[in-house]
Amino acid sequence: NFQPSSEAESQRYTQPTAMMHHQQQLVGWGMTARSVLGCSNCLVTVDPDQVATWENCGAYKGIIMPGMKFLGLDCCGICVNTRAVSMRIIENRTECETKTKDNVFVKIIVAVQMQILQDNIYDAIYRLSDPHGQVDSFVKDVIRGEVPLMTLDDSFAAKDDLAQAVKNRLADAMSSFGYLILNALVTDIEPDSLVKSAMNEIETNKRLRKAMEERAEADKNVEIKNAEAEAESKHLQGKGVA
């Protein structure tokens, strides 16, 4: 058996498992209604932020709303089984790397807020085994189809358009699986670090050049004013001699 050699390595190997467990709890994998009796599923309760389905001997029987419900005779959880899902709003974050029209690699982060449809609980529980993975696939497909048609500057300006394209694609696809897409947000567009440094340097040089031009213009105005004052002084001196 593999044993991590240090505490840091131990955390590195355990954190993904914890994250996966957290996602499973969000979408309902492995969640069940709570048994009141403990030794069987005759009498169960469902939390206020959840709904559940129940099965008898492997056959689907119906939906259990929040509260307590008697499901019939059961022996140690063999005959009656339940599956629960959270009705809370779920946020799915996707990172996608792609290339722009001007050949700059960028990492785009998209956050999608979604919720299980009350009328499609059966589909949400039984049709999709990995909702997060499905959302990731659709988001990456949209981003990698849209961003390569834009320059880097255009992609920054089109964040809202990208988000709307993602939302439209997901809304059509995920509704049939029992999920409502509430919102999609492009939260970050991050170019390669070298490109970012070059962009900052270009902007710095532009500002320095602008500052030098303004300083030169100010010096020019000062010289003009000095010349006009000197000419006026000589004019007045000429009048005095005359």
C-alpha positions in Angstrom: 0.0 0.0 0.0 1.2 3.5 -0.8 2.1 5.7 2.2 2.8 9.4 1.8 6.3 10.3 2.9 5.3 13.6 4.5 2.4 15.5 6.0 2.3 17.8 2.9 2.0 14.8 0.6 -0.6 13.3 2.8 -2.7 16.5 2.4 -2.1 16.5 -1.3 -3.5 13.0 -1.7 -6.5 13.5 0.7 -7.7 16.9 -0.5 -9.1 15.7 -3.9 -11.0 13.0 -2.2 -12.5 15.6 0.2 -13.4 17.9 -2.7 -15.0 15.0 -4.6 -17.0 14.1 -1.5 -18.2 17.8 -1.2 -19.4 17.8 -4.8 -21.2 14.5 -4.3 -23.0 15.9 -1.3 -24.1 19.0 -3.3 -25.7 17.0 -6.1 -27.0 14.1 -4.1 -24.7 11.2 -4.9 -24.8 8.8 -1.9 -27.3 11.0 0.0 -30.3 9.3 1.5 -33.3 10.1 3.6 -32.6 9.6 7.3 -34.0 6.5 8.8 -35.9 7.2 12.1 -35.7 3.6 13.3 -32.0 3.1 12.3 -32.3 -0.6 11.5 -34.7 -0.2 8.6 -36.2 2.4 6.2 -39.8 1.9 7.2 -40.0 5.5 8.6 -37.7 8.2 7.2 -37.3 12.0 7.4 -36.2 14.4 4.7 -34.5 17.7 5.5 -36.2 21.0 4.5 -33.6 21.7 1.8 -33.8 18.2 0.2 -36.2 16.0 -1.6 -35.8 12.2 -2.1 -37.1 9.3 -4.1 -37.8 5.8 -2.7 -37.6 2.3 -4.2 -39.0 -1.0 -3.1 -37.1 -4.0 -4.1 -35.3 -2.0 -6.8 -38.5 -0.5 -8.3 -39.1 3.2 -8.3 -42.1 4.1 -6.1 -42.2 7.9 -5.8 -40.9 11.2 -4.5 -40.6 12.1 -0.8 -41.0 15.7 0.1 -39.4 17.3 3.3 -40.8 15.9 6.5 -41.5 12.4 7.8 -43.0 9.5 5.8 -43.8 5.9 6.3 -42.6 3.8 3.4 -43.9 0.3 4.3 -42.3 -2.8 5.8 -38.6 -3.1 5.4 -35.9 -5.5 6.7 -32.5 -3.9 7.5 -32.8 -1.6 4.5 -32.9 -4.5 2.1 -36.3 -3.9 0.6 -36.7 -0.1 0.8 -34.1 2.3 -0.4 -34.0 6.1 -0.7 -32.0 8.6 -2.7 -31.9 12.3 -1.7 -30.8 15.5 -3.5 -30.2 19.0 -2.3 -32.6 21.7 -3.6 -30.1 24.5 -2.8 -28.4 26.5 -5.6 -25.2 24.8 -6.7 -22.2 26.7 -8.1 -20.0 24.8 -10.6 -16.6 26.5 -11.5 -14.9 25.5 -14.7 -11.4 26.5 -15.8 -10.8 26.3 -19.5 -7.5 27.1 -21.4 -7.8 28.1 -25.1 -6.1 30.3 -27.7 -7.3 33.6 -29.0 -7.4 34.8 -32.6 -4.0 36.6 -32.1 -2.4 33.4 -30.8 -2.5 34.2 -27.1 -3.2 31.4 -24.7 -5.7 32.4 -22.0 -7.2 30.6 -19.0 -10.9 31.4 -18.6 -12.9 30.7 -15.4 -16.6 30.4 -15.6 -19.0 30.0 -12.7 -22.4 28.5 -13.3 -25.2 28.6 -10.8 -27.8 25.9 -11.2 -30.6 24.2 -9.2 -32.6 21.1 -9.5 -36.1 21.6 -11.1 -38.9 20.7 -8.7 -40.8 19.0 -11.6 -37.8 17.0 -12.8 -36.5 15.4 -9.6 -36.6 11.9 -11.2 -34.4 13.0 -14.1 -32.0 14.8 -11.8 -31.5 11.7 -9.7 -31.6 8.9 -12.3 -30.4 10.3 -15.6 -27.1 11.9 -14.8 -24.3 10.3 -12.9 -22.0 13.3 -13.0 -23.8 16.7 -13.4 -20.6 18.7 -12.7 -18.7 16.8 -15.4 -21.5 17.4 -17.8 -21.5 21.1 -17.1 -17.8 21.3 -17.5 -18.0 19.7 -20.9 -20.6 22.1 -22.2 -18.8 25.1 -20.8 -15.5 24.2 -22.4 -17.2 23.4 -25.7 -18.7 26.9 -25.8 -15.5 28.7 -24.7 -13.3 26.9 -27.1 -15.7 27.6 -29.9 -16.1 31.3 -29.3 -12.8 32.6 -27.9 -10.6 31.5 -30.9 -12.7 33.9 -33.1 -11.7 36.9 -30.9 -8.5 38.8 -30.2 -7.3 39.0 -26.6 -8.7 42.5 -26.3 -12.0 41.5 -27.8 -12.3 38.6 -25.3 -12.1 41.0 -22.4 -14.7 43.2 -23.9 -17.0 40.3 -24.7 -17.2 38.7 -21.2 -20.9 39.2 -21.0 -21.5 37.8 -24.5 -19.4 34.7 -23.6 -21.4 34.2 -20.3 -24.7 34.5 -22.2 -23.6 32.0 -24.8 -22.6 29.5 -22.0 -26.0 30.1 -20.2 -28.0 29.5 -23.4 -26.2 26.3 -24.3 -26.4 24.9 -20.7 -30.1 25.9 -20.3 -31.1 23.9 -23.3 -28.9 20.9 -22.5 -29.4 20.6 -18.7 -33.2 21.2 -18.6 -33.8 17.7 -19.9 -31.7 16.3 -17.1 -33.7 18.2 -14.4 -31.4 21.2 -13.8 -32.3 24.9 -14.1 -29.4 27.2 -15.1 -29.8 30.4 -13.1 -26.8 32.3 -14.2 -23.4 31.9 -15.9 -20.5 34.3 -15.2 -17.1 34.7 -16.7 -15.3 35.5 -13.5 -11.7 35.8 -14.9 -9.7 35.9 -18.1 -6.1 35.3 -17.4 -3.5 35.4 -20.3 -0.1 33.7 -20.1 2.2 35.4 -17.5 4.7 36.4 -20.2 1.9 38.0 -22.3 0.5 39.8 -19.2 4.0 41.2 -18.4 4.3 42.4 -22.0 0.9 44.0 -21.9 1.8 45.8 -18.7 5.1 47.0 -20.2 3.3 48.3 -23.3 0.8 50.2 -21.2 3.6 51.6 -19.0 5.5 52.8 -22.1 2.4 54.4 -23.4 1.9 56.3 -20.2 5.5 57.4 -20.1 5.4 58.6 -23.7 2.2 60.5 -22.9 3.8 62.1 -19.9 6.9 63.1 -21.9 4.7 64.6 -24.6 2.7 66.6 -22.0 5.9 67.8 -20.4 7.4 68.8 -23.7 4.1 70.7 -24.5 4.3 72.5 -21.2 7.9 73.5 -21.8 7.0 74.7 -25.2 4.2 76.9 -23.8 6.6 78.3 -21.2 9.1 79.3 -23.9 6.4 80.9 -26.0 5.2 82.9 -23.0 8.7 84.0 -22.2 9.3 85.0 -25.9 6.0 87.0 -25.9 6.9 88.7 -22.7 10.4 89.6 -24.0 8.9 91.0 -27.2 6.4 93.0 -25.3 9.2 94.4 -23.1 11.3 95.4 -26.1 8.2 97.0 -27.7 7.6 99.1 -24.6 11.3 100.0 -24.3 11.2 101.2 -27.9 8.2 103.5 -27.2 10.0 105.0 -24.3 13.1 105.9 -26.4 10.9 107.5 -29.0 
